[in-house]
Amino acid sequence: MTDLIFLPVPLPPTPEAALDALPEGPGRVLLESAGGPPDICRHSFVAAAPFAILRGRGQRYTLATARRSRRIAGHPFRIVESLLAELAGDPGHRSCGLAPPLAAVAPGEPVPPFAGGAIGYLAYDLGRQVERIPVQARDDLGLPELWLAWYDAVLVVDHVRREAAVVARPVPGRPGAAVRAARHLRDRIERAAAAGWPQAGRPAPRSGEVSPGPPASGVATPCVRSTFTRAGFEAAVRRAREYIAAGDIFQVNLAQRFSAPWAAGARALYRRLRAVNPAPFSAYLDCGDLAVVSASPERFLRVDPATRRVETRPIKGTRRRSPVPAEDQRLAAELLASEKDRAELVMIVDLERNDLGRVCEYGSVRVPDLRRLEGYPTVWHTVATVEGRLLPGAGPAALLAATFPGGSITGAPKVRAMEIIEELEPVRRGVYTGAIGWFGWDGALDLNIAIRTFTVVRGEAHFHAGGGIVADSDPAAEYEETLAKALGLLRALSATGPAGSEVGGDEPVRLAE
């Protein structure tokens, strides 16, 4: 096993400052632990100038490098696993089958979990490649269902140790590329530090101490429209309840999509979203003709190749935060006391245990945290942790085939819930409730559930908000919950929230000032 390249660099004031120091263009990416419990917020990753980009839909993909492009047909998860092996020069797929951990560079030196590989997204609609789901929802945006960029070197910011380093892992197929990429990235970061870092990436005031301010770059407060009217969403909730009463499902996640004009650029939107809604699994992906901006609080999958441990952290249960401490604590207590929210989480935990059990050693799947209260700037959540030990040789393709898309954003049973989502939601979800994150050369991976996520394309910003529907769900309350979940993203768009405005239908509605 080749040693890790580890080049210490000056600590940027924020990971965004490091991002702004790197060249613009497709493949400039940031995976940021921007806020949340310390045990899941240790590392942020910054990268640019990938040596390869994979994108496509269904079972047709294109891999583009500086020298050529080639078309690849097949199952997307198997393509990703094969490319991780091929680009590492490992045709036997050893790099994807949970190899030994990266060698430490010095005694006592912490080894970052990610040191090169792929960063990008898997859209929810890739679930059609796992299960037979009828095609009913409109594909009005026509976006790639998979976008992954490959990097020889990345910048890692360790928020616990308050250190930064450029890291890379030389692989047999690219023996000199990692060294060159690491040195080039180190030089970029050192020049930015010497120049005082880009102004745009300097620290913003802490969330809650300042409003997002006026719209960026003179852009007017946008009109926000939804794929549902209030009446339409409530009717969809009632229809979901009918399916539950008939025994088709126990629970289903139902969402509406919001859209607004956005001309200020995806970087400006990420900066504003981070200011109002920092989250542990935040992401900015420049995909060329589109960008993805995420403030997700939810981990979908994490794999530690040293122990073969896989973890998922489903979220079910949400309450708004209040600036009044007593009211804030009352809302947290209300969430913990809610039998509906408890039942939703327990159902999803059972689903996740079943999914992991398909690729984990018998008896290894367990639930160390059944229901944990976690606070974020705009909402309270209750979260569970489910973990297991992967079967020997089980790589990303097998794991994703067993678990994708995440159960917390589909429902139970999963396949029937996905069929009902396809019937009741008028447009395809795209990136929303898919996954964003990284795949390492050594079999490690860390992916979020893509909620609280914008897709910025063709001058518009699109995002979804939804919730779990169960037998006793109140349609009006479920609609209001989607607005509560949308609040942080609406504030990022316009420095205001949905109070006093009806968001719905094809008629744009300007948010209240």
C-alpha positions as MATLAB code, in Angstrom:
seq = 'MTDLIFLPVPLPPTPEAALDALPEGPGRVLLESAGGPPDICRHSFVAAAPFAILRGRGQRYTLATARRSRRIAGHPFRIVESLLAELAGDPGHRSCGLAPPLAAVAPGEPVPPFAGGAIGYLAYDLGRQVERIPVQARDDLGLPELWLAWYDAVLVVDHVRREAAVVARPVPGRPGAAVRAARHLRDRIERAAAAGWPQAGRPAPRSGEVSPGPPASGVATPCVRSTFTRAGFEAAVRRAREYIAAGDIFQVNLAQRFSAPWAAGARALYRRLRAVNPAPFSAYLDCGDLAVVSASPERFLRVDPATRRVETRPIKGTRRRSPVPAEDQRLAAELLASEKDRAELVMIVDLERNDLGRVCEYGSVRVPDLRRLEGYPTVWHTVATVEGRLLPGAGPAALLAATFPGGSITGAPKVRAMEIIEELEPVRRGVYTGAIGWFGWDGALDLNIAIRTFTVVRGEAHFHAGGGIVADSDPAAEYEETLAKALGLLRALSATGPAGSEVGGDEPVRLAE';
ca = [
       0.000    0.000    0.000;
       1.459    3.343   -1.109;
       2.008    5.966    1.544;
      -0.164    9.035    1.757;
       1.172   12.372    0.521;
       0.511   14.892    3.293;
       1.566   18.522    2.733;
       0.637   20.937    5.569;
      -0.578   24.341    4.355;
      -1.800   27.531    6.069;
      -5.255   27.153    7.600;
      -7.753   29.171    5.525;
     -10.166   31.442    7.435;
     -12.956   29.249    6.021;
     -13.015   26.365    3.542;
     -14.796   28.793    1.200;
     -11.705   30.999    1.181;
      -9.682   28.063   -0.079;
     -12.331   27.327   -2.716;
     -12.154   30.910   -3.959;
      -8.381   30.547   -4.307;
      -8.777   27.733   -6.847;
      -9.455   28.109  -10.581;
     -13.077   28.464  -11.633;
     -14.689   25.965  -13.923;
     -16.355   22.563  -13.954;
     -15.075   20.454  -11.099;
     -14.425   23.183   -8.539;
     -16.043   21.638   -5.454;
     -16.426   22.036   -1.707;
     -17.717   19.491    0.810;
     -18.008   21.470    4.038;
     -18.772   20.549    7.631;
     -20.297   23.944    8.301;
     -22.364   23.401   11.436;
     -23.840   20.713   13.633;
     -22.746   18.188   16.256;
     -18.928   18.088   16.622;
     -18.761   14.308   16.217;
     -19.864   14.567   12.568;
     -18.278   17.921   11.694;
     -14.535   17.273   11.653;
     -13.392   17.529    8.018;
     -14.071   19.723    5.000;
     -12.689   18.991    1.514;
     -11.850   21.398   -1.323;
     -10.759   20.465   -4.845;
     -10.592   21.775   -8.402;
      -9.254   20.866  -11.846;
     -10.277   17.187  -11.905;
      -8.512   14.867  -14.323;
     -11.775   13.146  -15.325;
     -15.518   13.848  -15.160;
     -18.268   11.245  -15.484;
     -21.817   12.325  -16.236;
     -24.945   10.874  -17.767;
     -28.402    9.406  -17.264;
     -29.966    5.970  -17.037;
     -27.346    3.556  -18.332;
     -25.558    5.939  -20.736;
     -22.566    7.942  -19.516;
     -19.615    9.937  -20.802;
     -16.173    9.994  -19.196;
     -14.277   13.134  -20.218;
     -10.559   13.722  -19.668;
      -8.183   16.346  -21.033;
      -7.246   14.029  -23.898;
     -10.508   12.400  -24.919;
     -14.086   11.502  -24.121;
     -15.559    8.043  -24.237;
     -19.041    6.668  -23.854;
     -19.794    4.006  -21.261;
     -22.978    1.951  -21.086;
     -24.110   -0.003  -18.061;
     -25.425    0.174  -14.531;
     -24.272    3.464  -12.953;
     -23.144    1.999   -9.631;
     -21.066   -0.670  -11.339;
     -19.588    1.959  -13.661;
     -18.498    4.059  -10.677;
     -16.906    1.068   -8.969;
     -15.157   -0.037  -12.155;
     -13.807    3.451  -12.838;
     -12.450    3.798   -9.320;
     -10.469    0.644  -10.030;
      -9.557    1.488  -13.630;
      -8.385    5.026  -12.926;
      -6.322    3.752  -10.021;
      -4.677    1.223  -12.347;
      -6.276   -1.675  -10.462;
      -8.261   -3.791  -12.943;
      -8.849   -6.427  -10.273;
     -11.058   -3.900   -8.436;
      -9.002   -4.196   -5.263;
      -9.198   -0.431   -4.717;
     -13.002   -0.623   -4.473;
     -13.252   -3.689   -2.283;
     -12.271   -2.220    1.071;
      -8.480   -2.265    0.954;
      -6.336   -1.684    4.056;
      -6.379    1.936    5.284;
      -3.934    4.496    3.937;
      -0.542    4.374    5.600;
       0.161    7.138    8.093;
       2.910    9.544    7.037;
       4.367    9.906   10.510;
       3.786    8.383   13.942;
       0.743    9.982   15.542;
      -0.189   11.950   12.411;
      -3.970   11.753   11.775;
      -4.899   10.151    8.470;
      -7.688   12.051    6.653;
     -10.577    9.829    5.566;
     -10.386   11.049    1.937;
      -7.199   11.525   -0.064;
      -8.303   11.518   -3.678;
     -10.919    9.761   -5.743;
     -14.339   10.978   -6.867;
     -16.580   13.825   -5.655;
     -20.064   14.531   -6.965;
     -23.722   13.580   -6.829;
     -26.080   10.679   -7.500;
     -29.599   11.883   -8.352;
     -32.664   10.329   -6.727;
     -33.808    9.172  -10.158;
     -30.964    6.633  -10.295;
     -33.282    4.627   -8.070;
     -34.929    3.528  -11.325;
     -31.755    1.558  -12.019;
     -32.240   -0.332   -8.738;
     -36.016   -0.877   -8.760;
     -38.651   -0.971  -11.505;
     -40.462    2.333  -10.964;
     -43.067    3.539  -13.487;
     -42.334    6.778  -15.321;
     -45.067    9.313  -14.529;
     -43.501   12.525  -13.176;
     -42.353   15.126  -15.717;
     -38.616   15.379  -16.350;
     -38.843   19.107  -17.008;
     -35.218   19.999  -16.151;
     -33.519   17.105  -17.955;
     -30.442   17.126  -15.702;
     -27.672   14.514  -15.442;
     -28.603   11.753  -13.023;
     -24.965   11.249  -12.104;
     -22.047   13.677  -12.007;
     -18.692   12.655  -10.526;
     -15.286   14.303  -10.882;
     -11.994   12.519  -10.160;
      -9.135   14.207   -8.289;
      -5.533   13.240   -7.620;
      -5.259   15.625   -4.651;
      -7.604   17.491   -2.300;
      -7.307   20.089    0.431;
      -8.469   18.790    3.817;
      -9.450   21.169    6.629;
      -9.466   19.514   10.064;
     -11.851   21.576   12.201;
     -10.948   19.754   15.421;
      -7.183   20.227   15.148;
      -7.573   23.553   13.293;
      -5.131   22.437   10.635;
      -5.134   22.136    6.858;
      -3.174   19.945    4.478;
      -3.081   18.943    0.845;
      -3.412   15.166    0.670;
      -3.075   12.664   -2.143;
      -2.614    8.955   -2.562;
      -0.395    7.819   -5.440;
      -2.098    4.957   -7.264;
      -0.490    2.458   -9.653;
      -2.256    3.794  -12.725;
      -1.151    7.395  -12.081;
       2.144    7.143  -10.172;
       3.349   10.702  -10.750;
       0.033   12.505  -11.053;
      -0.686   12.620   -7.319;
       2.680   14.234   -6.548;
       2.253   16.863   -9.265;
      -1.352   17.622   -8.300;
      -0.515   17.869   -4.591;
       2.344   20.280   -5.187;
       0.261   22.420   -7.534;
      -2.623   22.606   -5.056;
      -0.241   23.385   -2.188;
       1.308   26.241   -4.191;
      -2.148   27.692   -4.929;
      -3.129   27.644   -1.270;
       0.169   29.121   -0.102;
      -0.087   31.969   -2.631;
      -3.645   32.727   -1.504;
      -2.558   32.757    2.139;
       0.354   35.076    1.366;
      -2.051   37.438   -0.430;
      -4.462   37.519    2.516;
      -7.035   35.060    1.068;
      -9.884   36.030   -1.305;
     -12.254   38.491    0.332;
     -15.358   36.510   -0.646;
     -14.324   33.540    1.424;
     -13.641   35.347    4.682;
     -15.674   34.301    7.735;
     -19.251   35.530    7.909;
     -20.907   36.430   11.205;
     -22.266   33.391   13.009;
     -25.721   32.230   12.026;
     -28.383   33.935   14.100;
     -26.340   37.112   14.646;
     -27.096   38.724   11.296;
     -29.699   38.411    8.585;
     -28.561   37.451    5.102;
     -28.875   41.096    4.100;
     -30.025   42.437    0.756;
     -30.092   40.174   -2.269;
     -26.676   39.537   -3.791;
     -25.363   41.536   -6.742;
     -28.440   43.718   -6.963;
     -30.726   40.808   -7.761;
     -34.305   41.621   -6.804;
     -36.127   39.554   -4.229;
     -37.238   36.627   -6.380;
     -40.717   35.350   -7.054;
     -40.962   31.792   -5.761;
     -43.318   29.313   -7.367;
     -44.095   25.713   -6.455;
     -45.121   22.574   -8.269;
     -48.079   22.379   -5.848;
     -50.776   24.738   -4.680;
     -51.674   24.388   -1.010;
     -54.870   22.602   -2.030;
     -52.975   20.323   -4.393;
     -50.417   19.334   -1.775;
     -53.098   18.653    0.814;
     -54.961   16.500   -1.717;
     -51.763   14.516   -2.321;
     -51.411   13.970    1.432;
     -54.980   12.679    1.600;
     -54.281   10.309   -1.310;
     -51.147    9.042    0.461;
     -53.237    8.399    3.573;
     -55.645    6.335    1.459;
     -52.733    4.153    0.348;
     -51.706    3.752    3.981;
     -55.242    2.806    5.007;
     -55.345    0.245    2.186;
     -52.168   -1.381    3.486;
     -49.932   -0.441    0.540;
     -47.443    1.430    2.728;
     -46.815    2.477    6.306;
     -45.232    5.819    5.421;
     -44.256    7.896    2.386;
     -42.184   11.044    1.942;
     -43.990   13.707   -0.084;
     -42.272   16.875   -1.329;
     -42.957   20.000   -3.326;
     -40.427   21.769   -5.536;
     -39.848   25.510   -5.292;
     -38.275   27.523   -8.121;
     -37.108   31.125   -8.405;
     -35.107   33.275  -10.822;
     -31.458   33.462   -9.744;
     -28.864   35.452  -11.673;
     -26.305   36.135   -8.946;
     -24.415   32.867   -9.419;
     -24.239   29.634   -7.480;
     -21.269   30.733   -5.366;
     -23.252   33.696   -4.061;
     -26.149   31.390   -3.264;
     -23.900   28.967   -1.372;
     -22.439   31.846    0.629;
     -25.903   33.063    1.607;
     -27.200   29.569    2.379;
     -24.215   28.857    4.591;
     -24.809   32.118    6.471;
     -28.418   31.266    7.324;
     -28.302   27.470    7.499;
     -24.834   25.978    8.149;
     -24.952   22.184    8.128;
     -22.571   19.253    8.616;
     -22.912   17.858    5.089;
     -22.901   21.052    3.036;
     -21.708   21.028   -0.566;
     -20.957   23.242   -3.535;
     -20.466   21.525   -6.903;
     -19.670   23.415  -10.105;
     -20.841   20.959  -12.749;
     -20.395   23.320  -15.697;
     -23.877   23.850  -17.101;
     -25.421   23.483  -13.641;
     -24.382   23.820  -10.018;
     -25.464   22.079   -6.826;
     -25.646   23.984   -3.529;
     -26.486   21.955   -0.426;
     -26.863   22.453    3.323;
     -27.809   18.903    4.232;
     -27.874   17.828    7.883;
     -28.224   14.125    7.030;
     -25.625   11.437    6.394;
     -26.723    8.718    3.990;
     -23.723    6.370    4.082;
     -20.223    6.351    5.517;
     -17.769    3.471    5.068;
     -14.540    2.998    7.036;
     -12.353    0.587    5.031;
     -10.158   -0.245    8.030;
     -13.044   -1.866    9.914;
     -15.569   -2.411    7.073;
     -18.009   -0.425    9.231;
     -20.885    1.208    7.363;
     -23.100    3.827    9.006;
     -26.312    5.617    8.089;
     -27.985    8.416   10.110;
     -31.661    8.827    9.112;
     -33.506   11.966   10.214;
     -37.215   11.957   11.012;
     -38.942   14.663   13.030;
     -38.587   18.427   12.637;
     -39.567   21.521   14.586;
     -38.682   25.131   13.882;
     -36.204   26.976   16.093;
     -37.258   30.044   18.103;
     -35.050   33.007   19.072;
     -36.777   32.960   22.485;
     -34.915   30.354   24.620;
     -37.955   29.154   26.553;
     -39.999   28.736   23.386;
     -37.071   27.046   21.655;
     -36.805   24.463   24.435;
     -40.570   23.956   24.393;
     -40.406   23.133   20.684;
     -37.555   20.680   21.270;
     -39.524   18.982   24.055;
     -42.596   18.860   21.821;
     -40.588   17.047   19.146;
     -39.240   14.502   21.628;
     -42.755   13.886   22.972;
     -44.303   13.414   19.520;
     -45.484    9.837   19.021;
     -45.955   10.501   15.293;
     -42.337   11.556   14.851;
     -41.100    8.676   16.994;
     -43.119    6.185   14.947;
     -41.779    7.616   11.669;
     -38.183    7.305   12.822;
     -38.627    3.768   14.162;
     -40.170    2.654   10.853;
     -37.252    4.095    8.890;
     -34.720    2.552   11.280;
     -36.292   -0.845   10.589;
     -36.063   -0.199    6.840;
     -32.406    0.863    7.073;
     -31.556   -2.189    9.179;
     -33.078   -4.377    6.495;
     -31.204   -2.579    3.693;
     -27.836   -2.824    5.442;
     -28.531   -6.438    6.334;
     -28.396   -7.292    2.625;
     -24.671   -6.431    2.427;
     -23.486   -6.781    6.040;
     -22.295   -9.754    8.055;
     -25.069  -11.621    9.822;
     -25.684  -10.209   13.292;
     -23.494   -7.123   12.788;
     -26.279   -4.594   12.094;
     -27.201   -2.634   15.211;
     -28.715    0.690   16.312;
     -26.390    2.521   18.743;
     -28.653    5.627   18.719;
     -32.377    5.089   18.221;
     -33.485    8.705   18.704;
     -31.132   11.614   19.312;
     -32.181   15.277   19.430;
     -29.949   17.549   17.325;
     -30.241   21.319   16.960;
     -29.521   23.296   13.785;
     -29.855   27.042   13.161;
     -33.421   26.919   11.791;
     -34.811   23.557   12.975;
     -34.653   20.778   15.564;
     -34.288   17.199   14.269;
     -34.444   13.725   15.790;
     -31.795   11.400   14.341;
     -30.960    7.686   14.563;
     -27.717    5.835   13.813;
     -27.717    2.408   12.169;
     -24.443    0.589   11.521;
     -23.098   -2.766   10.382;
     -19.972   -4.585    9.181;
     -19.844   -5.035    5.416;
     -19.332   -8.464    3.927;
     -15.768   -9.025    2.662;
     -15.454   -7.683   -0.873;
     -18.670   -5.647   -0.763;
     -17.822   -2.425   -2.587;
     -19.760    0.727   -3.491;
     -21.883   -0.949   -6.184;
     -23.254   -3.618   -3.859;
     -23.792   -1.164   -1.014;
     -25.633    1.375   -3.170;
     -27.736   -1.318   -4.834;
     -28.881   -2.419   -1.369;
     -29.598    1.027    0.068;
     -30.188    3.673   -2.641;
     -32.129    5.911   -2.394;
     -32.180    6.418    1.354;
     -35.206    5.136    3.224;
     -35.712    8.329    5.229;
     -36.742   10.202    2.077;
     -38.807    7.498    0.378;
     -40.916    5.616    2.909;
     -41.730    2.048    3.872;
     -41.948   -0.348    2.185;
     -39.450    1.472   -0.022;
     -40.378    0.290   -3.515;
     -44.127    0.878   -3.133;
     -43.409    4.252   -1.525;
     -41.274    5.213   -4.543;
     -44.109    4.220   -6.883;
     -46.514    6.449   -4.938;
     -44.023    9.334   -4.958;
     -43.845    8.968   -8.741;
     -47.646    9.160   -8.939;
     -48.217   12.068   -6.539;
     -45.263   14.396   -7.195;
     -45.686   16.194  -10.543;
     -41.974   16.521  -11.441;
     -38.898   14.362  -11.021;
     -36.789   14.994   -7.948;
     -33.409   15.252   -9.657;
     -30.582   15.750   -7.169;
     -33.032   16.185   -4.275;
     -32.994   13.129   -1.964;
     -30.196   11.602   -3.974;
     -26.702   11.743   -2.489;
     -23.711   14.112   -2.565;
     -20.238   13.260   -1.327;
     -17.034   11.381   -2.070;
     -15.663    7.945   -3.001;
     -12.059    7.194   -2.017;
      -9.549    5.055   -3.883;
      -9.366    2.727   -0.870;
     -13.079    1.876   -0.631;
     -13.976    4.618    1.843;
     -16.989    6.792    1.074;
     -19.137    9.446    2.720;
     -22.434   10.572    1.174;
     -25.178   12.868    2.373;
     -28.897   12.752    1.713;
     -29.383   15.670   -0.665;
     -31.988   17.658    1.255;
     -31.851   21.448    1.823;
     -30.334   21.460   -1.652;
     -30.498   23.872   -4.599;
     -29.938   22.973   -8.225;
     -28.957   26.129  -10.109;
     -29.491   25.842  -13.847;
     -30.426   28.149  -16.724;
     -30.887   31.211  -14.520;
     -33.123   29.558  -11.940;
     -32.644   28.003   -8.512;
     -34.740   24.939   -7.701;
     -35.160   23.172   -4.375;
     -37.565   20.769   -2.671;
     -38.992   20.465    0.816;
     -41.043   17.561    2.090;
     -42.044   15.398    4.999;
     -43.126   11.933    6.032;
     -46.813   11.078    5.683;
     -48.304    8.497    8.071;
     -51.829    7.301    8.867;
     -52.769   10.223   11.122;
     -51.001   12.990    9.181;
     -52.933   16.248    8.999;
     -52.776   17.629    5.428;
     -52.630   21.278    6.512;
     -49.918   20.571    9.088;
     -47.874   18.612    6.544;
     -48.030   21.535    4.119;
     -46.869   23.913    6.848;
     -44.014   21.539    7.714;
     -42.709   21.769    4.162;
     -42.648   25.569    4.497;
     -40.801   25.302    7.822;
     -38.190   23.082    6.197;
     -37.941   25.477    3.258;
     -37.359   28.502    5.489;
     -33.558   28.468    5.466;
     -33.437   28.129    1.697;
     -36.049   30.831    1.158;
     -34.031   33.161    3.387;
     -30.937   32.433    1.307;
     -32.841   33.503   -1.793;
     -34.410   36.668   -0.461;
     -33.600   37.579    3.151;
     -37.195   36.787    4.069;
     -39.389   33.797    4.777;
     -42.770   32.489    3.736;
     -44.729   34.239    6.458;
     -47.758   35.989    5.049;
     -47.419   34.587    1.553;
     -49.033   31.686   -0.223;
     -46.479   29.689   -2.183;
     -48.133   27.502   -4.777;
     -49.229   26.703   -8.277;
     -47.974   28.116  -11.528;
     -48.486   31.717  -10.453;
     -45.260   33.212   -9.051;
     -45.680   34.651   -5.567;
     -43.304   37.309   -4.255;
     -42.252   36.558   -0.700;
     -43.402   39.008    1.955;
     -40.952   41.763    2.823;
];
